[in-house]
Amino acid sequence: MHPIFEKLKMIQLNESNFDSLLEAHKQNLVGIFFWGHDCPNCEVAKKSLETYLDEIQRISIQWFHVNTYENFELGTRFGLHGIPTFLFFHQGKKLGKISPYPGIDPFLEALQKLAQNHP
């Protein structure tokens, strides 16, 4: 498991706990990182998130992660065409998606806009 999951306190989701944990955290801005083993672009995103950990932690987001290769049904459910993909929710409603990973500057800008609109 990559250290970024622990550093951002990302809770691992799967088909059996996805809906209940999303519901339990619906008052928060939720970010879900869909990734897979041996995915080069996922590794780029993980390293970038780790490098900019302080900036990301300043933004109030409850983070989760899903190994899409082990939870194929969730990828299908959300119509994912590739990974890494980041989905964002608030009050149980999907707010948006970032895919593919655009690099740290556009990523942080998108997170900040989401946080401003959904405190």
N, C-alpha and C positions, 0 to 999 in steps of 0.2 A: 504494500500500500504506500502510495506517495505521501511524504510528510505534509503536503499542503492540506490534505484532508483533516489531519489532526490540528494543524495550526489554525485553520479557519473553523474548527469544530464542526466540520461537515458531517451530517448524519447520513448514513448509507440507507438508501431506499431500494426497495424491490417491489415486485408485484403485490406481495401480501401486505406490506405496511404503507404503501405509497399514499393511498387516499386518507387513511386514518392520521398519519403524521402531517400531511398537508392541512387537514382540517384542524388538527391540534395547534398548528402554528399560523392559522389564517389571519390573525391580527397583525402578524409581522409581514414585512416585505420578504418574500421567499425567493431565493435563487437556487436553481437546480442545475448542476453540472453533469451532463450526459457525456460519458467518456468510454473508452475501451482499452483493453490490454493491447500492447504493441501498436498503438495508434500514434504515429509520429507527431501529428498536429496536436493531439491531446497532451503529449509530453511537452511540446512547446508552450501550450497554455498553462500547464501545471508549473513549469519553471518560471514563467512570467508572473503568474499569480504569487508565487513564493518570493520572487525578487521584489515585488511591489506590495508585500503583505501589509505593511503599515498603512498605506493609502487605502487598501481594500477594507481593512478592519475599521477605518474611520467611518465607513458607510454602513449604516445599520441594516444589515441583511442577515436573515437566518439562512445559512447555507446547507444544502443537501447535495448528495452525489448519487449517480446511478451508473453502474457498469452496464452499458447497453448490450454488450455481447452476452452477458449473463441474464439480462432482463429484456429480451428482444421484444416482448409484448408491449413494454412501455415505450420503446422507440416507435413501434407501429402505431400505438395509441395516439402519439403526438405527431405523427407524420414526419419523423426525422429522416432526412435524406443523407445525413452525414454527421460525423462527430469531429471535434467537440461541438456540442450545442449547449447553450445556456438558456433555460426557460425561467421566466419570472412571474410570480403570482402574488396577489394580495386579495384578502377576503374571498379566497377560493376562485378568483377570476384570473385567467391568464392575461398578463399585461404585455408580454412581448417575448422575443426570442433573439438571441445573438448566435449566428452561425454563418459561416465559419468564424473561428476566433480572429478578430480583426487587428490584434495587437493591443498593447496596454493603453495607449492614449485614447483611442475610440471606446475601448472597453470601460475604462474609468469614467469617461464622459457619460456614457449610457447609464452606468450605475448611479452616478450622481443625479442625473435627471430623474431616474426612477425614484430615488430616495426623496427628492424634493417634492415630487407629485404624490407620494404615498408614504408619509411619515409613520 
